[in-house]
């Protein structure tokens, strides 16, 4: 089992920045992919960015150049630095991990609200 706990959400004006954190615990050595999804009101959950098991990183087109994912293996923590935020980035952001056996894990979510 893997437990994921997000922090760092909040309210920010358009153009501002936030950094989200995701602390992983449990069987962290079994984690393959790890990253972030988001879900806006009335919309489906969508991928924001993923660090793949091999180390490659994928970003959604909508956040490329503005968001950066990073990982601190010593702290079992993944970060999402979000710059140049837009109102359309408003969503609940979920930390996500998939272990080596294909099981998916989710955090409880953290709200990010960007005011115009």
VENPE-V505517 format. One record per backbone hydrogen bond with DSSP energy under -1.0 kcal/mol. NH is the residue of the N-H (numbers start at 1). CO is the residue of the C=O. Records with the same first field share a line. If there is no record, write none. Layout:
BEGIN
NH: CO + CO
END
This chain:
BEGIN
3: 25
5: 23
7: 21
10: 111
12: 113
14: 115
15: 85
16: 13
18: 82
20: 80
21: 7
22: 78
23: 5
24: 76
25: 3
27: 1
28: 26
30: 27
31: 28
32: 98
34: 51
35: 96
36: 49
37: 94
38: 46
39: 92
43: 40
46: 38
48: 36
49: 36
50: 58
51: 34
52: 56
55: 52
58: 50
60: 48
63: 60
64: 60
66: 63
67: 63
68: 81
70: 79
72: 77
77: 72
78: 22
79: 70
80: 20
81: 68
82: 18
83: 66
85: 16
89: 86
90: 87
91: 112
92: 39
93: 110
94: 37
96: 35
97: 105
98: 33
99: 103
100: 30
102: 99
105: 97
107: 95
110: 93
112: 91
113: 10
115: 12
END
